[in-house]
């Protein structure tokens, strides 16, 4: 219960206030806010990325798979269960932008939610360089 009390204000803002303010565009705006945050808080390593997620109370991030064109991350947190109705576009946008900066190519991210885990898939278009 202490963990719930500790994050209650954050949860209210994240899950209720933002949905009311942003309305139907909530999910897509959060994705772009995530990308903007990534530009404001550039990260250089996967270890720093994991720490950032922890410090931001976004959950525990683990990179599950890394290939040339795709990276898959698992995100978990104590609030995740059947009643978790939050959108994870903020985190997806943040990851997409960080990897875009690292690999200097266009990226996009999507997520799926199963039980108490969010899987974020970041696709890199290595043929579409930002140079």
C-alpha positions as CSV (number, residue, x, y, z in Angstrom):
1,X,0.0,0.0,0.0
2,X,2.9,2.4,0.7
3,X,4.1,2.0,-2.9
4,X,0.6,2.9,-4.1
5,X,0.5,6.0,-1.8
6,X,3.9,7.0,-2.9
7,X,2.9,7.1,-6.6
8,X,-0.7,8.2,-6.2
9,X,-0.2,11.8,-7.4
10,X,1.8,10.6,-10.4
11,X,-0.9,8.0,-11.2
12,X,-3.7,10.6,-11.0
13,X,-1.9,13.0,-13.4
14,X,-0.8,10.2,-15.8
15,X,-4.0,8.1,-15.9
16,X,-6.8,10.6,-15.3
17,X,-5.8,14.3,-15.8
18,X,-3.9,13.8,-19.0
19,X,-6.7,11.7,-20.5
20,X,-9.2,14.4,-19.7
21,X,-7.0,17.2,-21.1
22,X,-5.9,15.5,-24.2
23,X,-9.1,13.7,-25.1
24,X,-9.1,11.5,-28.2
25,X,-5.6,12.5,-29.1
26,X,-4.2,11.3,-25.8
27,X,-2.2,8.3,-27.1
28,X,-0.6,10.0,-30.2
29,X,0.3,13.1,-28.2
30,X,1.9,11.0,-25.5
31,X,4.1,9.3,-28.1
32,X,5.4,12.7,-29.4
33,X,5.9,13.9,-25.8
34,X,8.0,10.8,-25.2
35,X,10.1,11.7,-28.3
36,X,10.5,15.3,-27.1
37,X,11.5,14.1,-23.6
38,X,14.2,11.9,-25.2
39,X,15.7,14.9,-27.0
40,X,15.7,16.9,-23.7
41,X,17.3,13.9,-21.8
42,X,19.7,12.3,-24.2
43,X,21.0,8.9,-23.0
44,X,24.1,7.2,-24.3
45,X,23.9,3.6,-23.1
46,X,21.3,0.9,-22.5
47,X,22.3,0.9,-18.8
48,X,21.5,4.7,-18.5
49,X,18.2,4.0,-20.3
50,X,17.3,1.4,-17.8
51,X,18.2,3.8,-14.9
52,X,16.2,6.6,-16.5
53,X,13.0,4.4,-16.6
54,X,13.5,3.5,-13.0
55,X,14.1,7.0,-11.8
56,X,11.1,8.3,-13.8
57,X,8.9,5.6,-12.2
58,X,8.1,4.2,-15.6
59,X,8.9,0.7,-14.6
60,X,11.7,-1.9,-14.9
61,X,13.0,-2.0,-18.5
62,X,14.9,-4.9,-20.0
63,X,16.1,-5.3,-23.5
64,X,15.0,-8.7,-24.6
65,X,16.2,-8.8,-28.2
66,X,18.5,-6.8,-30.4
67,X,18.8,-7.2,-34.1
68,X,19.9,-4.9,-36.9
69,X,16.4,-3.6,-37.6
70,X,14.5,-4.3,-34.4
71,X,14.9,-4.1,-30.7
72,X,12.4,-5.5,-28.2
73,X,12.0,-4.3,-24.7
74,X,10.0,-5.6,-21.7
75,X,8.6,-3.2,-19.2
76,X,7.2,-4.2,-15.9
77,X,6.0,-2.5,-12.8
78,X,4.0,-3.3,-9.6
79,X,0.9,-1.4,-10.9
80,X,0.6,-3.6,-14.0
81,X,-2.3,-6.0,-13.8
82,X,-5.7,-6.6,-15.4
83,X,-6.8,-3.2,-14.2
84,X,-3.9,-1.3,-15.7
85,X,-5.6,1.0,-18.3
86,X,-2.7,3.4,-19.0
87,X,-1.3,3.9,-22.4
88,X,2.4,3.3,-22.8
89,X,2.9,5.6,-25.8
90,X,5.1,7.9,-23.7
91,X,7.6,5.2,-23.1
92,X,7.4,3.9,-26.6
93,X,8.1,7.4,-28.0
94,X,11.0,7.9,-25.6
95,X,12.6,4.6,-26.6
96,X,12.1,5.3,-30.3
97,X,13.8,8.7,-30.1
98,X,16.7,7.4,-28.0
99,X,17.4,4.6,-30.5
100,X,16.9,7.0,-33.4
101,X,19.7,9.2,-31.9
102,X,21.9,6.2,-31.3
103,X,21.6,4.7,-34.7
104,X,21.1,7.9,-36.7
105,X,18.1,6.5,-38.6
106,X,14.3,6.8,-38.6
107,X,12.6,4.7,-35.9
108,X,9.1,3.9,-34.7
109,X,7.8,2.0,-31.7
110,X,4.7,0.1,-30.8
111,X,3.7,-1.7,-27.7
112,X,1.5,-4.6,-26.6
113,X,0.3,-5.4,-23.1
114,X,-0.1,-8.9,-21.7
115,X,-0.8,-9.8,-18.1
116,X,1.8,-7.7,-16.2
117,X,4.3,-6.9,-18.9
118,X,4.4,-4.4,-21.7
119,X,6.4,-5.3,-24.8
120,X,7.8,-2.3,-26.7
121,X,9.1,-3.1,-30.2
122,X,11.3,-0.4,-31.7
123,X,11.8,-0.8,-35.5
124,X,14.8,0.9,-37.1
125,X,14.8,1.9,-40.7
126,X,18.5,1.6,-41.3
127,X,18.1,2.5,-45.0
128,X,16.6,5.8,-44.0
129,X,19.5,7.7,-42.5
130,X,19.2,11.0,-40.8
131,X,22.4,12.4,-42.3
